């Protein structure tokens, strides 16, 4: 049995879906690496909302997906970019998501870290207002019992005049943090509003400022997450970190080599692509736990083509592919997203994502995935 998939040039190709999924079993957290999956949110498809409305979230399905990740030993990075933070999920929705997910993590013993930003600011803000917004969110995350991830701030990028403003704001926040945090450097490829973060569009200068923040407060920085999609830059930064400060790769293009590491170190992981790859990624890290770096790469390297496809420009719309695959995998009953973002990718893009994910065995029920893909094709006028 084959399915006809559009190729993007007006033609179709016959694809024969696989019949058996990748065999992965739940397990405990890992020994050699700390691994977080940034998780998506499930929209409520029955809410009468517009793309401009506050997010209507299906909380049961959203928390069920987090339990799925925890069951495989992965940590959950909550209320991050993958959860459509600032692209459909506002601060009120993110705050509720943090409260609910942190409580769920506590109930099942799951690892969780939550995003702290300034997205309650909806217009131009002063540096004092940026600090206050960060403080409000940091307090909520710490009160929830989760680890804090200090995310890059659009408001700070707009308000800061130079590196000294970043040093002041981040220094203030790190002094206030009750526990070590993760610092997140999200590049403009993910969010154009973050161009020139750390006070310069020159990445070498920006890196120096970033590292200066960490060097001044190494006891308050558990690690850094770098999402610049430049493997060598991440390696260079990793080698310059103070002793005990971890690097969590956020590079969805080069993650296998960065996690495997070299003779001078390795990266842990905090990745959006581990949302759809969860069980397979977990299996790969368990192999790495045994010291088998070759086996780890053999499992994870074939996933890079799918990741690069989902994260292709405009990269910020990768969330659409992530939710699409969650629907095909049966983790949710519909393909609807907060903010109407399900419309952000083309039918040929979905078709290729389906083909690549099915080839990896990511769908627990390949037949269900095939039926849902055919249903989507029929909505576009493509009958099988």
Secondary structure, DSSP 8 states (H G I E B T S, - for coil): --EEEE-SSS-EEEE---SS----------SS--EEEE----B-TTS---TTS---B-HHHHHHHHHHHHHTT-EEEESSGGGTBTTTB-HHHHHHHHHHHHHHHHHHT--EEEEE--TT--S---HHHHHHHHHHHHHHHHHHT-EEEE---HHHHHH--SHHHHHHHHHHHHHH-SS-EEEEEE-TTT-GGGTTGGG-SSHHHHHHHHHHHHHHTGGGEEEEEEESS-HHHHHHHHHTS-TT-EEEE--TTTHHHHHH-BTTB--EEEESTHHHHHHHHHHHHHHHHTT-HHHHHHHHGGGHHHHHHHT-SSGGGHHHHHHHHHHHTTSSS----GGGGGGSS-HHHHHHHHHHHHHHT--SSHHHHHHHHHHHHHHTT---
